[in-house]
Amino acid sequence: MSPTHVDLAAPPGAVVRRPAIRGRRVPSTRRRRLLVAAVGVPVAIALAVLATVGALWPMTPAVADAPQRVQAIMAAHGGTRLTALPNPDRVGQALIATEDSRFWSTPGVDPVAVGRVAWATVRGRGDVGGAGLAQQLAKNLYRPSGPAAWREAQQVELAFKLEHAYSRETILRMYLSAVYFGHGYWGLPAAAQGYFGVAPSQLTWGQAAVLAGIVQAPSADDPLKHPDRAAARQGHVLRRLVATGVLTTDQAAAAARRGLQLP
């Protein structure tokens, strides 16, 4: 029955029914529980993972040799290590927008990303991406082994060590030096020259978006073998650059219209 109230303008004794208020729905118990699970479980897992860092610190390698490991990767694959970030560093900005948008602002490893990946691991969904650039660098340089949960814990720990020992600029430079861009190209200098015939600082936004889009699946998104997939990834990266405020919508649209820009 609708609630009632007394209207002072109405005749004495008259009862006026208050109109039902529409659009206000109290969430059901089930909905609240699902919301708590969706938000709370990954965060709880992230906190649990981060809490183990101190205990596991002695069980993972020191990272003082990270630059030497980057150099070893380059030597093994005939690549060139970056001695400084390109200027402008469009690939670095595109990677951060796509892979780790909180790279510059989050102190240490991003707990949200850790929780998302750890929750996916617990559910048996495998690698769903979401690891920050420091974690990806740790994986590339130190190749943790063992069960999936243990590998994830080692990556988080090594990422903490990297971020404690090196500046964010150095981490990004090492990442760009050692990451695999597909088609046999290791490191940004080799990829920029191999795919587009230019130095990293000469890449356009469209070309930078292609390279940033490759790193998740280098074989599947190879622009020379799978141009349609590479174009789809390029579009995703350009949208992320807009979402993070690096490019305007018009700038991203102009870059997309130029296509992959392969020679």
N, C-alpha and C positions, 0 to 999 in steps of 0.2 A: 504494500500500500504506500502511496506517495506521501512524503512528509508534509506537514501542514505548518502554516504560520499565520499570525494575525496581521492583516493589512490595515493600518491606521486610517486609510482613506475609505475603507469599506464600511457598510452599515454595521452597527453594533451586533455582535453575535455571529457575524458572518465569518465563515472559515474559508480561507483561500488556499488552494493547493499549490505548493511550490512546484514549478516545472522541473521535470527530471533533468539532471545535469548529464549531458551526453559526452562521451569521449574520455571519461575517467574510468579506467579499468584497473582494479588492483591486480597486480600480477598473481597468477596462481602459484600455489606452493611448488608445483612441478616446475613452472617457469623459473621461479627463484632458485630452485635447486640446480637447474641446468645452467643458469647464469653463474652461480657460485662455482660449479664444476668447471665451466669454460674458462673462467678467469682465475679462480683460485688454484686449481690443480697445476697448471703450468708454472704459476708463480711459486707455488710450494716446492715443486720439483727444482726450479731454478735456485731457490734458496738452499735446498738440500745439496745440490751440486756445488754451489759456491762455498757452502760450509765445509766441504771436504777438501778445499784447496789447501788450507794450512796443514792438514794431516798428510796429504799426498805430496806436498812440496818436495820432500827429499827423494821421492820415487820417480821423478821425471828429470830429464837431463837439464843441465844449465844451458842458458841460451847465449853465452858470451861468444860462441862460435857461429852465430846466425849469419853474419856477413860472409864468413868463409864457406858456409854451406851454400849460400846463394852463388858464390863464385864457382863452387864445384859443379853446381847444376849447369851454369852457363858454359863451363869448360867441357862438360860431358856432351852438351848439345850444340856446341859451336856458336853460342850466343854471346851477347855483350851485356855486362852488368851496368845498370844505370848508376852514374856517379852523382847525379842530381835529378830532381824531378823536372820534366820538360816544362817549358814556359811558352804558351799556356799548357796546362796539364789536363786536357779535355778527357782523356781516357780515365785518369784518376777520379775526376769529378763524376764521370758517368758510372764508374764502378761503385763509388760511395753512394750515389743516388739509388743504385739498383741493388747492391749487395749489403750495404751497411750505412743507412742514412744517418745513424747516430754516431758515426765514427769519430767526429771531431768533438762531440759534446758529452758522450757518455764516459764517465770515469771508470776505466777498467773494462772488463768484458761486459757486454750488454746482457743483463739478466733476463730480459724478455726473450731475446733470441736464444739464449741457453735453455730457457724453459720450454720454448716451442720445439726445439730440436730434441731435447730430452724426453718430452712428452710423446713425440712421434716415435722415438726409439722404444719407449716402454710399450706403446701400442703396436709395435711391430711393423711400422710403416716405412722403416728404413730412412735413408737420407732424404729429407725434404728441403734441403737448403736452409737458409736462415742464419747460418754461422757467420759471425762478423769477419772482417778482413784479417784481423789478428789471428783468429782461430784457423782460417783458411791457410794463412801463412805458416802457422805451426804445423798443420797437417802436411803441407807441401815440403817443409824443411825436415821434419823429424819423423814422419811416417809412423805414427803410433800404431801398435798392433794389439791384438786380443779381441775379446768380445766387443760388440758395438757400444755398450754402455761404458766400458772401460776406455775404449778409444776416445769417446766423447769427453770423458773426464780428463784424460791426458791432454786433449786439445785445449780444453778450457784452462787447465793449469799452465800449459806452455804459453797460451795467449796472455795470461796474467804476467808471466815472467817476461815475455817480450815487451809488453806495455810498461812494465816497471823499468826495463833496462834501456829502452829506445824511445825516441820521440815519435809522435804519430807520423811526421814527415818521413822519418827513416823507415818505419814499418811499411808505409805506402810505397816507398821507393824499392824496398826489398821485395815486396809483393809483386810490383810491376816488373821487376827484374826476373823473378823466378816462376811466374805463373805460366801455364801452358795455354796457348791461344789456338791450338789446333793446327792441322796441316803441317806438323813438324816444326812449328814456330814456338820457341821458348823465349819468353820475355818480350816486353813491349817493343824494343828496337827492332828485333827480328820480325815481329808480327806487322809493325807499321811498314817496314820495308818490303816484306814478303807479299802482303796482300795489296798494298797501295803504292809502293815505290817511293815513300816519303819518310822523313824523320818524324819521330813522335810529336814534336812541336808543330809540325805542319799539317797534322790531321784535322779534317773538318769535324763539326759536331756529328754529322751523319756517319762518317768513318769511325769516329771514337765510339759511337753507340753500337756499331757493328762489333768492334773488338770487345767492348764491355759485355755485350750479350753472349759472346762465345764461351766465356770461362766456365759457366755452369755445365755445359755439355759440348766440349770442343769438337767431338766427332759429328754429333747430330746437327750442330748449328754452323758447321763449316760453310762459309759463304761461297766457296768455289764448288763444293759438291752439292750443297743443299741451299741454294739461294732463297727459296721461298721461306724456309725455316729461319734463315738468317735475317730476312726482311721482317718477319714477325717479331723476332727478338729485338731487332733494331727499333721497331715501333714501341715495344714495351719499355726499352731504356729511355727513349725520347720522352715518353709519357712520365716516367719517373723523374726525369730532369725538370719537367714542368711542375710536377707535384712538389718537388723540393725547392722550387724557386730559382733554379739555375738558369733555365730558359723560359722564355715566354711561349705562349701557345703558338704565336705566329712564327717564332724562330724554329720551334720543333716541327711545325708543319712544313716550313721551307726546307729543312734538312730531310724530312721524309720524302718530299717530292723529288729530291735528287737521287733517291734510291741508294743502292749499296756503294756506288761510286768506285767500283773496281776498275782497274785500268783496261 
